[in-house]
Amino acid sequence: MSFRTVATVDELRDDTPLACDVTDELTVAIVRQQGDLYAIEDECSHGKVALSEGDVYGCSIECYLHGSSFDLRTGAPLNPPATQPVRVFPVRLSGDDIQVDPDNPLSF
């Protein structure tokens, strides 16, 4: 796995998505929810807008444009109009650094 540092713990607030560039082609929304960290692709599969601008409800993130929600654990769409999942990635803490592995999206 090729984990890359994308942010520090100090930059993250509970239940508030943080947009982080992982590579030139990939931005993820990092979410800390009840002590767990999630890294989800920061683009709605329906409206092509940043999920990091939406709201977190439990283990889901809602797209602000049309209201589709995605499971933070799996990337699965939870309601229309989105029908396609978004990618989720392994995320970990290394000291105070938040790291994401862009080369190995999680499969469900």
Residue frames as a rotation matrix with the C-alpha (Angstrom) as fourth column:
MET 1
0.578 0.816 0.000 0.00
0.816 -0.578 0.000 0.00
0.000 0.000 -1.000 0.00
SER 2
-0.489 -0.745 0.454 1.15
0.763 -0.618 -0.192 3.50
0.424 0.253 0.870 -0.76
PHE 3
0.461 0.689 -0.559 -0.27
0.879 -0.443 0.178 5.75
-0.124 -0.573 -0.810 1.92
ARG 4
-0.430 -0.510 0.745 0.12
0.595 -0.781 -0.192 9.49
0.679 0.360 0.639 1.40
THR 5
-0.525 0.202 -0.827 -0.28
0.699 -0.452 -0.554 12.20
-0.486 -0.869 0.096 4.01
VAL 6
-0.283 0.534 0.797 -3.20
0.747 -0.398 0.532 14.46
0.602 0.746 -0.286 3.07
ALA 7
0.348 0.425 0.836 -3.95
-0.257 -0.814 0.521 16.41
0.902 -0.396 -0.174 6.27
THR 8
-0.848 -0.521 -0.092 -3.36
-0.030 0.220 -0.975 16.55
0.528 -0.824 -0.202 10.00
VAL 9
-0.357 0.723 -0.592 -5.77
0.898 0.441 -0.004 15.73
0.258 -0.532 -0.806 12.79
ASP 10
-0.584 0.073 -0.808 -5.88
0.439 -0.809 -0.391 19.41
-0.683 -0.583 0.440 13.77
GLU 11
-0.927 0.203 -0.314 -7.48
-0.372 -0.595 0.713 20.25
-0.043 0.778 0.627 10.41
LEU 12
-0.609 0.681 -0.405 -10.41
0.183 0.618 0.764 17.86
0.772 0.392 -0.501 10.94
ARG 13
-0.635 0.542 0.551 -13.65
-0.765 -0.341 -0.546 18.49
-0.108 -0.768 0.631 12.83
ASP 14
-0.776 0.407 0.482 -16.10
0.234 0.895 -0.380 15.73
-0.586 -0.182 -0.789 13.72
ASP 15
0.042 0.905 0.424 -18.87
0.751 0.251 -0.610 15.23
-0.658 0.344 -0.669 11.14
THR 16
0.656 0.093 -0.749 -17.44
-0.302 -0.877 -0.373 17.95
-0.692 0.471 -0.547 8.87
PRO 17
0.744 -0.372 0.556 -15.97
0.645 0.617 -0.451 16.79
-0.175 0.694 0.698 5.52
LEU 18
0.331 -0.739 -0.586 -12.49
-0.312 -0.672 0.672 18.02
-0.891 -0.039 -0.453 4.64
ALA 19
0.999 -0.014 -0.034 -11.48
-0.030 0.235 -0.971 18.09
0.022 0.972 0.235 0.96
CYS 20
0.289 -0.950 0.115 -7.94
-0.350 0.007 0.937 16.76
-0.891 -0.311 -0.331 0.48
ASP 21
0.632 -0.217 -0.744 -5.94
-0.741 0.112 -0.662 16.40
0.227 0.970 -0.090 -2.72
VAL 22
0.662 -0.395 0.637 -4.35
-0.074 0.811 0.581 12.96
-0.746 -0.432 0.507 -2.75
THR 23
-0.340 -0.708 0.619 -2.97
0.744 0.199 0.637 13.02
-0.575 0.677 0.459 -6.31
ASP 24
-0.918 -0.019 -0.395 -3.31
-0.205 -0.832 0.516 15.38
-0.338 0.555 0.760 -9.26
GLU 25
-0.676 0.662 -0.325 -6.36
-0.248 0.211 0.946 13.36
0.694 0.720 0.022 -10.37
LEU 26
-0.043 0.649 -0.760 -7.91
0.611 0.619 0.494 12.47
0.791 -0.443 -0.423 -7.00
THR 27
-0.645 0.014 0.764 -9.50
-0.563 -0.684 -0.464 14.53
0.516 -0.729 0.449 -4.25
VAL 28
-0.379 0.524 -0.763 -11.15
0.610 0.761 0.219 12.80
0.696 -0.383 -0.608 -1.31
ALA 29
0.230 0.479 0.847 -13.45
-0.582 -0.630 0.514 13.99
0.780 -0.611 0.135 1.43
ILE 30
-0.703 -0.446 -0.553 -12.06
0.238 0.585 -0.775 12.95
0.670 -0.677 -0.305 4.81
VAL 31
0.250 0.826 0.506 -14.70
-0.517 -0.328 0.791 12.51
0.819 -0.459 0.345 7.50
ARG 32
-0.913 -0.362 -0.189 -14.26
-0.014 0.490 -0.872 11.70
0.408 -0.793 -0.452 11.19
GLN 33
0.035 0.987 0.159 -17.48
-0.671 -0.095 0.735 10.29
0.741 -0.132 0.659 12.56
GLN 34
0.889 0.315 0.332 -17.72
-0.447 0.442 0.777 8.85
0.098 -0.840 0.534 16.09
GLY 35
0.366 -0.853 0.371 -13.94
-0.516 0.146 0.844 8.39
-0.775 -0.500 -0.387 16.17
ASP 36
0.207 -0.265 0.942 -13.74
0.642 0.763 0.074 6.54
-0.739 0.589 0.328 12.84
LEU 37
-0.300 -0.387 -0.872 -12.03
-0.438 -0.756 0.486 7.99
-0.847 0.528 0.057 9.76
TYR 38
0.401 0.447 0.800 -13.38
0.588 0.544 -0.599 7.68
-0.702 0.710 -0.045 6.23
ALA 39
-0.563 -0.522 -0.640 -11.96
-0.273 -0.614 0.741 8.71
-0.780 0.592 0.203 2.87
ILE 40
0.200 0.732 0.651 -14.52
0.633 0.411 -0.656 8.96
-0.748 0.544 -0.381 0.07
GLU 41
-0.560 -0.385 0.734 -14.04
0.827 -0.319 0.463 10.27
0.056 0.866 0.497 -3.45
ASP 42
-0.487 0.294 -0.822 -14.95
0.319 -0.817 -0.481 13.96
-0.813 -0.496 0.304 -3.41
GLU 43
-0.812 0.306 -0.496 -17.25
-0.581 -0.489 0.650 13.92
-0.044 0.817 0.575 -6.41
CYS 44
-0.038 0.902 0.431 -20.90
-0.462 0.366 -0.808 12.94
-0.886 -0.230 0.403 -6.53
SER 45
-0.766 -0.247 0.593 -21.49
0.301 0.678 0.671 10.24
-0.568 0.692 -0.445 -9.14
HIS 46
0.151 0.902 0.404 -24.67
0.926 0.014 -0.378 11.99
-0.347 0.431 -0.833 -10.23
GLY 47
0.915 0.400 -0.056 -24.02
0.374 -0.892 -0.253 15.72
-0.151 0.210 -0.966 -10.23
LYS 48
0.210 -0.931 0.299 -20.22
0.817 -0.001 -0.576 15.94
0.537 0.365 0.761 -10.46
VAL 49
0.455 -0.080 0.887 -20.02
-0.381 -0.918 0.113 18.29
0.805 -0.389 -0.448 -7.48
ALA 50
-0.583 -0.812 0.023 -17.87
-0.318 0.201 -0.927 18.11
0.748 -0.547 -0.375 -4.34
LEU 51
0.300 0.644 -0.704 -19.28
0.449 0.556 0.699 15.84
0.842 -0.526 -0.122 -1.64
SER 52
-0.509 -0.589 -0.628 -17.08
0.832 -0.148 -0.535 17.70
0.222 -0.795 0.565 0.85
GLU 53
-0.898 0.250 0.363 -19.52
-0.253 -0.967 0.039 20.61
0.361 -0.057 0.931 0.55
GLY 54
0.032 0.955 -0.294 -22.37
-0.162 0.296 0.941 18.42
0.986 0.017 0.164 1.77
ASP 55
0.121 0.144 0.982 -23.52
-0.973 -0.181 0.147 17.32
0.198 -0.973 0.119 5.20
VAL 56
-0.746 -0.381 -0.545 -22.68
-0.216 0.914 -0.344 14.19
0.630 -0.139 -0.764 7.20
TYR 57
0.230 0.830 0.508 -25.50
-0.948 0.072 0.311 12.20
0.222 -0.553 0.803 8.80
GLY 58
0.749 -0.039 0.662 -24.27
-0.292 0.877 0.381 9.17
-0.595 -0.478 0.646 10.73
CYS 59
-0.195 -0.841 0.504 -22.24
0.203 0.468 0.860 7.06
-0.959 0.270 0.080 8.30
SER 60
0.236 0.284 0.929 -23.45
0.961 0.073 -0.267 8.90
-0.143 0.956 -0.255 5.20
ILE 61
-0.650 -0.397 -0.647 -22.58
0.234 -0.916 0.327 12.06
-0.723 0.062 0.688 3.32
GLU 62
0.357 0.893 0.274 -25.20
0.684 -0.050 -0.727 14.02
-0.636 0.447 -0.629 1.39
CYS 63
-0.625 -0.460 0.631 -24.57
0.776 -0.450 0.441 15.84
0.081 0.766 0.638 -1.88
TYR 64
-0.552 0.382 -0.741 -25.80
0.232 -0.783 -0.577 19.41
-0.801 -0.490 0.344 -1.50
LEU 65
-0.894 0.117 -0.433 -26.92
-0.427 -0.520 0.740 19.75
-0.138 0.846 0.515 -5.13
HIS 66
-0.289 0.814 -0.504 -29.60
-0.596 0.259 0.760 17.07
0.749 0.520 0.410 -5.54
GLY 67
0.228 0.450 0.864 -29.70
-0.973 0.080 0.215 15.36
0.028 -0.889 0.456 -2.13
SER 68
0.623 -0.085 -0.778 -28.17
-0.115 0.973 -0.199 11.99
0.774 0.213 0.597 -2.98
SER 69
0.531 -0.464 0.709 -26.44
-0.816 -0.053 0.576 10.35
-0.230 -0.884 -0.406 -0.03
PHE 70
0.325 -0.544 -0.773 -23.53
-0.347 0.692 -0.633 7.90
0.880 0.474 0.036 -0.04
ASP 71
0.979 -0.055 -0.195 -22.40
0.194 0.538 0.820 5.39
0.060 -0.841 0.538 2.57
LEU 72
0.578 -0.809 0.107 -19.04
-0.816 -0.575 0.058 6.56
0.015 -0.121 -0.992 3.94
ARG 73
0.121 -0.529 0.840 -17.94
-0.461 0.719 0.519 2.95
-0.879 -0.450 -0.157 4.46
THR 74
-0.040 -0.035 0.999 -18.75
0.557 0.829 0.051 1.56
-0.829 0.559 -0.013 1.01
GLY 75
-0.864 -0.232 -0.448 -19.44
-0.165 -0.709 0.686 4.51
-0.477 0.666 0.574 -1.30
ALA 76
-0.645 0.680 0.350 -22.83
0.762 0.535 0.364 3.00
0.060 0.501 -0.863 -2.19
PRO 77
-0.752 0.494 0.436 -25.59
-0.335 -0.857 0.391 5.44
0.567 0.148 0.810 -3.14
LEU 78
-0.902 0.415 -0.122 -28.35
0.310 0.422 -0.852 5.42
-0.302 -0.806 -0.509 -0.54
ASN 79
0.153 0.978 -0.139 -31.02
0.461 -0.195 -0.866 7.31
-0.874 0.069 -0.480 -2.46
PRO 80
0.119 -0.050 0.992 -31.72
0.984 -0.129 -0.125 8.78
0.134 0.990 0.034 -5.91
PRO 81
0.834 0.294 -0.466 -30.94
-0.514 0.107 -0.851 10.51
-0.201 0.950 0.240 -8.08
ALA 82
-0.208 -0.960 -0.187 -27.46
-0.978 0.201 0.054 8.92
-0.014 0.194 -0.981 -7.76
THR 83
0.883 0.469 -0.014 -27.37
-0.469 0.881 -0.064 5.29
-0.018 0.063 0.998 -8.85
GLN 84
0.499 -0.797 -0.341 -23.59
0.216 0.496 -0.841 4.73
0.839 0.346 0.420 -9.13
PRO 85
0.762 -0.284 -0.582 -21.24
0.618 0.049 0.785 4.37
-0.194 -0.958 0.213 -6.15
VAL 86
0.687 -0.693 0.218 -18.21
-0.550 -0.693 -0.467 6.54
0.474 0.201 -0.857 -5.48
ARG 87
0.189 -0.707 -0.681 -14.85
0.287 0.703 -0.651 5.11
0.939 -0.072 0.335 -4.50
VAL 88
0.920 -0.060 0.388 -13.72
-0.387 -0.304 0.871 4.81
0.065 -0.951 -0.303 -0.90
PHE 89
0.281 -0.932 -0.230 -10.10
-0.202 0.177 -0.963 4.45
0.938 0.317 -0.138 0.14
PRO 90
0.356 -0.271 -0.894 -8.11
0.861 0.467 0.201 3.06
0.364 -0.841 0.400 3.05
VAL 91
0.340 -0.233 0.911 -7.35
-0.270 -0.952 -0.142 5.81
0.901 -0.198 -0.387 5.56
ARG 92
0.420 -0.267 -0.867 -5.20
0.816 0.530 0.232 5.75
0.398 -0.805 0.440 8.68
LEU 93
0.940 -0.232 0.251 -3.55
-0.322 -0.847 0.422 7.90
0.115 -0.478 -0.871 11.31
SER 94
0.317 -0.913 -0.257 0.22
0.779 0.406 -0.478 8.04
0.541 -0.049 0.840 11.54
GLY 95
-0.773 -0.419 -0.476 0.93
0.628 -0.615 -0.477 10.19
-0.093 -0.668 0.739 14.56
ASP 96
-0.244 0.686 -0.685 -1.03
0.082 -0.690 -0.720 13.36
-0.966 -0.231 0.112 13.81
ASP 97
-0.743 -0.106 -0.660 -1.01
-0.613 -0.289 0.736 12.77
-0.268 0.952 0.150 10.05
ILE 98
0.357 0.850 0.388 -4.07
-0.292 0.496 -0.818 11.53
-0.887 0.179 0.425 8.16
GLN 99
-0.686 -0.672 -0.280 -2.97
-0.534 0.204 0.820 9.23
-0.494 0.712 -0.499 5.35
VAL 100
0.537 0.844 -0.004 -4.88
-0.528 0.333 -0.781 7.81
-0.658 0.421 0.624 2.38
ASP 101
-0.530 -0.638 0.559 -3.92
0.059 0.629 0.775 4.96
-0.846 0.444 -0.296 0.04
PRO 102
0.065 0.607 -0.792 -5.07
-0.770 -0.474 -0.427 6.06
-0.635 0.637 0.436 -3.45
ASP 103
-0.559 -0.426 -0.712 -3.76
-0.812 0.453 0.367 2.92
0.166 0.783 -0.599 -5.16
ASN 104
-0.916 0.191 -0.354 -6.06
0.225 0.973 -0.057 0.45
0.333 -0.132 -0.934 -3.42
PRO 105
-0.412 0.842 0.347 -9.70
-0.819 -0.510 0.263 1.58
0.399 -0.176 0.900 -3.37
LEU 106
-0.717 0.227 0.659 -11.83
-0.361 0.687 -0.630 -0.59
-0.596 -0.690 -0.411 -1.12
SER 107
-0.698 0.498 -0.515 -14.15
-0.397 0.329 0.857 -3.09
0.596 0.802 -0.032 -2.82
PHE 108
-0.649 0.571 0.502 -17.59
-0.452 0.241 -0.859 -4.09
-0.612 -0.785 0.101 -1.57
